[in-house]
Structures are given as structure tokens and as C-alpha cells.
Amino acid sequence: MRVLLLDVDSLRPDRLGCYGYERETSPTIDDLASSGVVFDRCFASDTPCLPSRTALATGRFGLKTGVVTHHGTGQDHEEPGEGHSGDPDRPLTFRQLSEAGVHTASISSFSKRHLAYHFSAGFRESIQPTTSCGMEHADDVTPVAVDWLDRHAADDDWLLHVNYWDVHQPYRGISDETMETVRESGPAAPWPDEAAIAAQQPADPGAPTETDSWRGEELDVPGSIESRADAERIIDCYDAAIRKVDDAVAELLGALERAGVREETTVVVTADHGEALGEHVRYCGHGFPHPPCQQVPMIVSGPMAGATGYVDAQVYQFDLSATLLDRAGLDVPARWDAAPFSAALDGRDFDGREYLVCGQGIASFGRAVYRDQWVYIRLLHPGKKSMPGQFDDPDMPGRSHELLHNLDEDPHMTENVISEYPAVADELALELGDWHQRALTSPDAAGRDPLAEMAVTRGPFLYTDEASASVETDFERAFGAYRRE
């Protein structure tokens, strides 16, 4: 077993050529996809960074691990077990592989950045490439990864996790050459267009739609979006950041070639979450429960993927954890929520998940339900950014924190159609309620919802006074409506 696990922070799949993007952002990754299995509908169970990677490391939902956000008690992992003995029914993903004889290693500053010992603890080696505590450049990460591969690639059993941050805003360190390569390869994504941007502007002309990007000397993107030119600047930077990482991936594959094990190594490309580029008036951030933030690539290329092609069935990103164990000949722990997608890798019949429930715990708090072409969003705290009139529907009183979108007809989610399809919204709300009840009452749950708690206790810390003024009333209405008669 040889696995190179590429974990690209903030990478949304629709900006990769293998997922249909016209620009040449990802020629190396596209080549991997052409000889592997590509999952069209893979979503992170909990977003953003800390909840997502915790789910991958544990095979469990954030509601059970306690990790649903980056702040307060919602960042604390409830380690199962007692003393020095972990719960054998709820072990860490990479520790399972290590104990089975796989040399596991992670090259990432994630654990230090997010105080996430439970992530690094599962690896035999946890290597921090720099002292920057996150956001280091690919130029810092790749030499460390190449060195590790030069020493270990020819060994029999190993898994190397490599974490790249470059696609995370503010998209720093992009060379002029890389930017020009991307621009010359084709036009920027056509949405948001001028009409969409105009519709997003607040009533007060002195308060333009801000990006979520950090401020600082190295900021490469505009601080507000007032025109198509502003949006294109962001798209260019995001796309060029992907190309920068793609070039780094080529270097890692070159190391496998030199070791003579390129064809014997499974390469997985995925992400912790995506990045909003205008959807729901979010730019350069990952703070809303919707596909731009929660949908991630899942590409498996190499010996683990006996088949090739695209899989339309829905999977969670943490299902990769169960799949790795399954491919290593290990049992999936009894109390994991993750389930293997091995059948899809073999080209066998694979139904996937009928629906997915994905939580969001930064900049807004809520959960999304994905089924067929629909996404249903229930917000526990909306945050301070929303499109004018986004939550106001006089025909649907009492549902101000619910959104329904038909992704086939409206992929950018510009219209809330809950009043047009109330029966669909009710069905998805019931599925959310059923999931929530099962998770809360499962043997390994804490009997509480940490995401709901954070929506109340951390909302005032994260948002403006106006956004938090009625949070308790709004929370009670939204949370209490999980299950409808």
C-alpha cells in the first residue's frame, strides 16, 4: 500500500479542468483524474478547516466529536476513551493504519495552527514544514515532501499526507508567469456577471460588498466587489493559486517516478472545504453552508482505483477514511459514521448516500441537506452578510432562516425557491430532523448539539451587534423547527 494524499485547503472542484472548468488551472490533477475515479458529488460533513479535518481523522460527524468551529468549546475534540486507552470502536483514522504497519506521515502545519493534536496524533510522523503556523507557500512544503519521498517512496507500506495552503485566500506568492499562464488559457468564470454584482450591492452606496479576505500588505484581491473587474481579479488570483499547487503536485509525482513507484502509488486529491466566489454574497471565504464551501474534489488514481470514470453518487469527504481502512484490509470501526466507497473504485454498483447533512461553523452557523438537485439550508445564525431580501418571503412567515435552491436550474443560488416548493423543503427539513435526532441519541453522542451552542455563545463575538441582536429568538425558531409536524 502506497498512498499520496494531497489535501489542498479551500479547493472547490468546479475550478479544476477534470470537473469541467475551461481554464488550464490543473493539467497535472486532470491527468490523474483521467486514469482514476472522480466523485462528482463529494461534500465535507463539517466545515471549515478544523471541523473538516477532524471528521477525516475520526470518521465521525462534528456533532459527535464536538469539533464544529474554530472558536470556544466548539473547537474541543472530545477524545473517546479513558486515560491512555482510546475507545477501540472510535479510533483515529491514521492511527489505525499505523498500528497495522503502514508508515504514516503528515506534512502540514494544520495541527499547530488549529490546536488540533488529535489530527497529528494519528500519524507516525507529523512534520511541520515551517514555523509559520499555517499559510506557508507551496515552495516551502514541496521540498519537504520530496525529501520524504526520496527516502521512503520505494518502501512497501506508507501513506503521506501533504497539505497545501496556497488556494486559501489571500492567494499570496503567485508569480506573474503563473498568473499569465492561467489568463492566456481562457476567460475567467463568467459568474458573477455585472447583473449579479449589482444585485448584491447594499442599499447604502457607502457600504460596498466586502470580501472575506484578510487585509495586509500581501493582499492580492480587492477589498470590495463593485464591478465585474473586481470579481475577475479575484477569480484570476484563485485560479492562479490552483495552478501554483498543480505545478507542485507535478514535482511530487516526479519524485515517485524517480523512485520507480509512480504506477504503484495511489494518489488522492481532495480538500477540507471550498471557497465562495460570489455565492450568497460571500467572496474569498468559506463561511456559509452551501456547495461553494462544502463541496470538495475527490479524485482517486492508482492501484486503489481499479476502475476509471466519474461517480455521481453522493459521498462524504470523511468516507475516504473508511475506504483507506477497507483497502488496507481493516474493519471500519463500529461507531464511525464514515462508510467506504470501495465499490465505486472497483466500478461496481454504488448508490452512495441518499442525502447528506453538512454543518458549517464559522462566519455563519447552520446545516445544509443535499439530495438530488436540491440543497436545503437551515441557518442557526446567518452572520452579518446576506443579499438584500434573501431571507424575507411574506408567503412563508416563520421560515426566515431557511433557504431552498435547485442547483440544476440555479447553480449560483441566486433565488430562494422555498415558497415555490414548500413540500420539498418540508421533506428535506424532516430528513435533517431525523439525522439530527439519530446523531443526538446515538451511544457515542454527548447529548447536546455543539453547533447550536456555538450559534448562541459565539455569534456576538463573531458578528456585528445588529446581526446578533435577535440571535436567541431566531435560534429558538430555527432550532425548534428541525422537526415539523
DOPA-584510 format. One line per field, with one value per residue (C-alpha): residue in one letter; x, y, z. Coordinates in nm, 3 decimals. Layout:
% residues N
r <- A ...
X <- X ...
Y <- Y ...
Z <- Z ...
***
This chain:
% residues 485
r <- M R V L L L D V D S L R P D R L G C Y G Y E R E T S P T I D D L A S S G V V F D R C F A S D T P C L P S R T A L A T G R F G L K T G V V T H H G T G Q D H E E P G E G H S G D P D R P L T F R Q L S E A G V H T A S I S S F S K R H L A Y H F S A G F R E S I Q P T T S C G M E H A D D V T P V A V D W L D R H A A D D D W L L H V N Y W D V H Q P Y R G I S D E T M E T V R E S G P A A P W P D E A A I A A Q Q P A D P G A P T E T D S W R G E E L D V P G S I E S R A D A E R I I D C Y D A A I R K V D D A V A E L L G A L E R A G V R E E T T V V V T A D H G E A L G E H V R Y C G H G F P H P P C Q Q V P M I V S G P M A G A T G Y V D A Q V Y Q F D L S A T L L D R A G L D V P A R W D A A P F S A A L D G R D F D G R E Y L V C G Q G I A S F G R A V Y R D Q W V Y I R L L H P G K K S M P G Q F D D P D M P G R S H E L L H N L D E D P H M T E N V I S E Y P A V A D E L A L E L G D W H Q R A L T S P D A A G R D P L A E M A V T R G P F L Y T D E A S A S V E T D F E R A F G A Y R R E
X <- 0.000 0.144 -0.078 -0.002 -0.288 -0.298 -0.505 -0.546 -0.703 -1.004 -1.008 -1.351 -1.390 -1.557 -1.233 -1.049 -1.040 -1.142 -1.463 -1.540 -1.351 -1.227 -0.914 -0.595 -0.571 -0.494 -0.324 -0.143 -0.451 -0.658 -0.414 -0.453 -0.830 -0.819 -0.672 -0.873 -1.214 -1.365 -1.653 -1.886 -2.072 -1.839 -1.909 -1.732 -1.951 -1.837 -1.673 -1.445 -1.082 -1.077 -1.418 -1.345 -1.004 -1.128 -1.402 -1.141 -0.920 -1.205 -1.455 -1.729 -1.961 -1.872 -2.190 -2.032 -1.668 -1.759 -1.550 -1.776 -1.592 -1.257 -1.356 -1.464 -1.571 -1.676 -1.311 -1.252 -1.223 -1.392 -1.137 -1.318 -1.161 -1.006 -0.655 -0.406 -0.665 -0.865 -1.203 -1.142 -1.481 -1.384 -1.012 -0.829 -0.807 -0.433 -0.351 -0.543 -0.325 -0.007 -0.088 -0.146 0.210 0.160 0.423 0.200 0.332 0.178 0.347 0.126 0.114 -0.259 -0.239 -0.037 -0.248 -0.575 -0.453 -0.557 -0.339 -0.599 -0.516 -0.139 -0.152 -0.266 0.047 0.377 0.545 0.397 0.620 0.568 0.738 0.800 0.747 0.479 0.189 -0.011 -0.038 0.312 0.376 0.398 0.765 0.810 0.607 0.715 1.089 1.000 0.759 1.008 1.275 1.039 0.951 1.316 1.374 1.057 0.875 1.030 0.921 0.632 0.363 0.324 0.079 0.198 -0.045 0.066 -0.125 -0.111 -0.247 -0.193 -0.556 -0.671 -0.721 -0.547 -0.374 -0.023 0.303 0.166 0.425 0.350 0.429 0.170 -0.091 -0.026 -0.040 -0.386 -0.518 -0.394 -0.559 -0.912 -1.157 -1.242 -1.554 -1.849 -2.032 -2.078 -2.159 -2.239 -2.608 -2.532 -2.284 -2.531 -2.797 -2.556 -2.484 -2.635 -2.883 -2.622 -2.379 -2.115 -2.107 -1.992 -1.997 -1.678 -1.465 -1.388 -1.018 -0.760 -0.620 -0.247 0.047 0.040 -0.331 -0.375 -0.752 -0.975 -1.131 -1.477 -1.666 -1.834 -1.778 -1.705 -1.341 -1.320 -1.466 -1.230 -0.932 -1.041 -1.111 -0.771 -0.594 -0.788 -0.731 -0.360 -0.326 -0.466 -0.218 0.062 -0.037 -0.082 0.279 0.384 0.191 0.388 0.708 0.578 0.482 0.834 0.975 0.760 0.887 1.249 1.179 1.020 0.687 0.470 0.233 0.228 0.119 -0.239 -0.275 -0.577 -0.667 -0.919 -0.975 -1.104 -1.361 -1.413 -1.426 -1.717 -1.660 -1.974 -2.240 -2.468 -2.262 -1.953 -1.618 -1.279 -1.410 -1.572 -1.836 -2.173 -2.340 -2.361 -2.180 -1.905 -1.784 -1.887 -1.834 -1.480 -1.293 -1.239 -1.007 -0.853 -0.595 -0.375 -0.392 -0.679 -0.895 -0.944 -1.193 -1.188 -1.453 -1.697 -1.922 -2.243 -2.337 -2.309 -2.032 -1.890 -1.528 -1.465 -1.578 -1.221 -1.117 -1.329 -1.211 -0.845 -0.907 -1.106 -0.830 -0.577 -0.784 -0.902 -1.252 -1.430 -1.480 -1.826 -1.904 -1.774 -2.012 -1.780 -1.856 -1.621 -1.676 -1.459 -1.731 -1.720 -1.342 -1.390 -1.656 -1.925 -2.278 -2.261 -2.559 -2.375 -2.567 -2.933 -2.884 -2.605 -2.617 -2.324 -2.259 -2.099 -1.938 -1.765 -1.897 -2.242 -2.380 -2.612 -2.654 -2.727 -2.908 -2.807 -3.039 -3.067 -3.063 -3.167 -2.987 -3.187 -3.014 -3.118 -2.931 -2.885 -2.706 -2.694 -2.392 -2.380 -2.376 -2.678 -2.825 -3.099 -3.427 -3.256 -3.442 -3.761 -4.058 -4.402 -4.558 -4.351 -4.370 -4.162 -3.910 -3.672 -3.369 -3.441 -3.324 -3.403 -3.218 -3.249 -2.885 -2.967 -3.163 -2.982 -2.627 -2.522 -2.821 -2.948 -3.313 -3.462 -3.744 -3.879 -4.219 -4.241 -4.152 -4.268 -4.320 -3.958 -3.838 -4.054 -3.916 -3.558 -3.632 -3.766 -3.456 -3.244 -3.455 -3.426 -3.048 -3.022 -3.228 -3.030 -2.700 -2.802 -2.929 -2.652 -2.447 -2.136 -2.306 -2.273 -2.647 -2.606 -2.554 -2.223 -2.306 -2.630 -2.446 -2.184 -2.450 -2.565 -2.246 -2.006 -2.238 -2.196 -1.817 -1.800 -2.062 -2.195 -2.436 -2.721 -2.660 -2.659 -2.932 -3.209 -2.999 -3.164 -3.513 -3.403 -3.211 -3.508 -3.728 -3.474 -3.355 -3.704 -3.823 -3.582 -3.876 -4.204 -4.543
Y <- 0.000 0.333 0.641 1.006 1.207 1.564 1.791 2.132 2.389 2.577 2.395 2.390 2.123 2.334 2.525 2.211 2.105 1.750 1.893 2.095 2.422 2.567 2.737 2.532 2.554 2.188 1.991 1.758 1.688 1.645 1.379 1.196 1.215 1.071 0.749 0.731 0.771 1.117 1.177 1.449 1.497 1.479 1.709 1.775 1.672 1.967 2.289 2.474 2.362 2.230 2.056 1.906 1.758 1.640 1.448 1.296 1.199 1.045 0.916 1.087 1.386 1.703 1.674 1.364 1.471 1.817 1.993 2.220 2.552 2.725 2.900 2.841 2.498 2.417 2.356 2.100 1.739 1.502 1.221 0.888 0.651 0.689 0.753 0.603 0.377 0.500 0.358 0.075 0.145 0.509 0.515 0.774 0.701 0.727 0.560 0.256 0.242 0.299 0.016 -0.208 -0.146 0.144 0.417 0.722 1.077 1.422 1.735 2.013 2.300 2.245 2.087 2.375 2.639 2.496 2.333 2.001 1.742 1.479 1.515 1.488 1.225 0.959 0.980 0.810 1.127 1.475 1.721 2.097 2.236 2.584 2.777 2.994 2.811 2.789 2.964 2.870 2.861 2.553 2.639 2.567 2.247 2.069 2.030 1.871 1.631 1.547 1.475 1.238 1.060 1.030 0.843 0.634 0.607 0.267 0.122 -0.121 0.036 0.408 0.697 1.055 1.340 1.669 1.987 2.291 2.630 2.841 2.823 2.967 3.345 3.589 3.392 3.514 3.438 3.386 3.457 3.679 3.382 3.160 3.435 3.494 3.121 3.098 3.413 3.311 2.968 3.108 3.361 3.381 3.204 3.412 3.436 3.666 3.895 4.264 4.199 3.962 4.203 4.493 4.285 4.215 4.578 4.701 4.986 5.213 5.304 5.382 5.017 4.809 4.431 4.337 4.031 3.799 3.820 3.923 4.270 4.318 4.421 4.097 4.116 4.033 4.079 4.386 4.466 4.517 4.391 4.667 4.561 4.267 4.381 4.334 3.985 3.890 3.995 3.755 3.475 3.523 3.505 3.198 3.017 3.102 2.972 2.639 2.630 2.701 2.397 2.188 2.260 2.147 1.822 1.758 1.778 1.517 1.284 1.334 1.205 0.894 0.846 0.867 0.604 0.378 0.356 0.608 0.344 0.156 0.458 0.568 0.946 1.108 1.473 1.634 1.940 2.036 2.276 2.506 2.882 3.115 3.337 3.547 3.294 3.423 3.743 3.570 3.634 3.485 3.294 2.974 3.092 2.961 2.617 2.586 2.395 2.650 2.598 2.238 2.057 1.929 1.730 1.361 1.204 0.860 0.750 0.442 0.085 0.155 0.259 -0.042 0.149 0.488 0.749 0.968 0.870 1.068 0.907 1.131 1.070 1.247 1.352 1.152 0.837 0.837 0.733 0.419 0.348 0.363 0.114 -0.110 -0.111 -0.194 -0.498 -0.346 -0.333 0.000 0.084 0.013 0.368 0.551 0.745 0.705 0.430 0.303 0.388 0.095 -0.042 0.277 0.248 -0.104 0.001 -0.197 -0.076 0.201 0.400 0.630 0.837 0.917 1.255 1.437 1.668 1.909 2.155 2.500 2.666 2.992 3.330 3.168 2.868 2.617 2.293 2.205 1.898 1.774 1.542 1.506 1.855 2.026 2.200 2.295 2.530 2.590 2.872 2.883 3.217 3.391 3.611 3.969 3.921 3.845 3.950 4.214 4.032 3.694 3.568 3.769 3.589 3.718 3.394 3.188 3.351 3.181 3.039 3.333 3.113 2.854 2.851 2.612 2.606 2.395 2.353 2.226 2.538 2.791 2.669 3.002 3.000 3.347 3.265 3.118 2.896 2.773 2.934 2.762 2.417 2.405 2.029 1.972 2.199 2.010 1.675 1.791 1.955 1.622 1.442 1.696 1.640 1.262 1.284 1.524 1.304 0.990 1.167 1.319 0.990 0.764 0.586 0.796 1.137 1.389 1.452 1.809 1.994 2.186 2.373 2.505 2.608 2.795 2.976 3.143 3.177 3.279 3.474 3.804 3.757 3.698 3.935 4.289 4.386 4.412 4.058 3.921 4.136 3.881 3.568 3.391 3.441 3.343 3.046 2.914 2.936 2.777 2.505 2.419 2.373 2.089 1.851 1.967 1.809
Z <- 0.000 -0.110 -0.082 -0.152 -0.001 -0.135 0.087 -0.080 0.150 0.006 -0.330 -0.493 -0.762 -1.030 -1.082 -1.197 -1.561 -1.472 -1.325 -1.636 -1.594 -1.922 -1.792 -1.757 -1.381 -1.319 -1.600 -1.358 -1.148 -1.464 -1.584 -1.254 -1.291 -1.642 -1.508 -1.188 -1.030 -0.986 -0.745 -0.876 -0.551 -0.254 0.042 0.370 0.661 0.873 0.761 0.758 0.827 1.184 1.174 0.831 0.908 1.246 1.066 0.832 1.126 1.324 1.068 1.268 1.249 1.435 1.638 1.796 1.822 1.949 1.682 1.480 1.464 1.526 1.848 2.204 2.324 1.968 1.881 2.157 2.049 2.290 2.281 2.332 2.580 2.921 3.043 2.800 2.634 2.340 2.252 2.001 1.843 1.779 1.692 1.485 1.112 1.061 1.393 1.272 0.963 1.164 1.403 1.101 0.983 0.741 0.777 0.805 0.782 0.754 0.620 0.748 0.993 1.040 1.386 1.529 1.356 1.491 1.814 1.667 1.835 1.760 1.389 1.409 1.685 1.442 1.228 1.293 1.172 1.191 1.009 1.020 0.707 0.851 1.173 1.013 1.180 0.861 0.527 0.412 0.038 -0.180 -0.227 0.144 0.151 -0.167 -0.087 0.248 0.077 -0.199 0.062 0.243 -0.081 -0.182 0.144 0.168 -0.168 -0.250 0.086 0.083 0.302 0.354 0.343 0.308 0.373 0.213 0.295 0.063 0.173 -0.139 -0.259 0.075 0.047 0.018 -0.262 -0.192 -0.365 -0.716 -0.983 -1.281 -1.505 -1.336 -1.349 -1.717 -1.796 -1.643 -1.807 -2.150 -2.119 -2.129 -1.986 -1.619 -1.498 -1.631 -1.297 -1.112 -1.401 -1.379 -1.313 -1.026 -0.871 -0.899 -0.722 -0.437 -0.354 -0.027 -0.025 0.131 -0.150 0.110 0.221 -0.078 -0.072 0.112 0.055 0.344 0.262 0.516 0.499 0.482 0.270 0.072 -0.013 -0.380 -0.411 -0.390 -0.055 -0.203 -0.506 -0.703 -1.064 -1.290 -1.299 -0.921 -0.950 -1.231 -1.023 -0.751 -0.998 -1.162 -0.825 -0.714 -1.043 -1.046 -0.689 -0.807 -1.095 -0.848 -0.642 -0.956 -1.051 -0.703 -0.744 -1.063 -0.858 -0.613 -0.896 -1.035 -0.706 -0.738 -1.093 -0.979 -0.714 -0.975 -0.790 -0.973 -1.112 -0.782 -0.579 -0.524 -0.541 -0.376 -0.438 -0.205 0.015 0.356 0.207 -0.089 -0.135 -0.207 -0.509 -0.501 -0.398 -0.122 -0.131 0.003 -0.162 -0.077 0.221 0.337 0.580 0.462 0.443 0.064 -0.215 -0.285 0.073 0.139 -0.192 -0.242 -0.506 -0.451 -0.705 -0.652 -0.908 -0.893 -0.762 -0.520 -0.815 -1.037 -1.247 -1.417 -1.478 -1.290 -0.999 -0.948 -0.616 -0.310 -0.058 0.242 0.234 0.553 0.371 0.245 0.598 0.585 0.231 0.332 0.611 0.383 0.120 0.390 0.488 0.815 0.959 0.974 1.345 1.477 1.586 1.284 1.063 0.764 0.511 0.238 -0.127 -0.238 -0.466 -0.672 -0.705 -0.840 -1.089 -0.906 -0.833 -0.577 -0.453 -0.215 0.035 -0.035 0.128 0.310 0.610 0.630 0.912 0.891 1.192 1.103 0.976 0.987 1.171 1.011 0.822 0.462 0.330 -0.016 -0.206 -0.582 -0.734 -0.412 -0.130 0.177 0.421 0.780 0.947 1.321 1.286 0.947 1.017 0.901 0.523 0.312 -0.017 0.024 0.079 0.085 0.391 0.351 0.199 0.301 0.179 0.419 0.764 1.030 0.782 0.766 0.836 0.568 0.207 -0.077 -0.408 -0.720 -0.819 -1.167 -1.256 -1.037 -0.966 -0.812 -0.574 -0.658 -0.582 -0.268 -0.400 -0.069 -0.134 -0.475 -0.343 0.021 0.006 -0.099 0.181 0.431 0.316 0.349 0.684 0.808 0.684 0.870 1.181 1.155 1.110 1.400 1.631 1.545 1.594 1.928 2.067 1.937 2.207 2.146 2.132 2.412 2.418 2.300 1.976 1.989 1.668 1.815 2.130 1.930 1.729 2.050 2.253 1.976 1.748 1.932 1.928 1.555 1.420 1.439 1.713 1.461 1.336 1.690 1.844 1.789 1.771 2.064 1.924 1.576 1.713 1.907 1.598 1.367 1.603 1.722 1.364 1.282 1.305 1.156 1.202
***
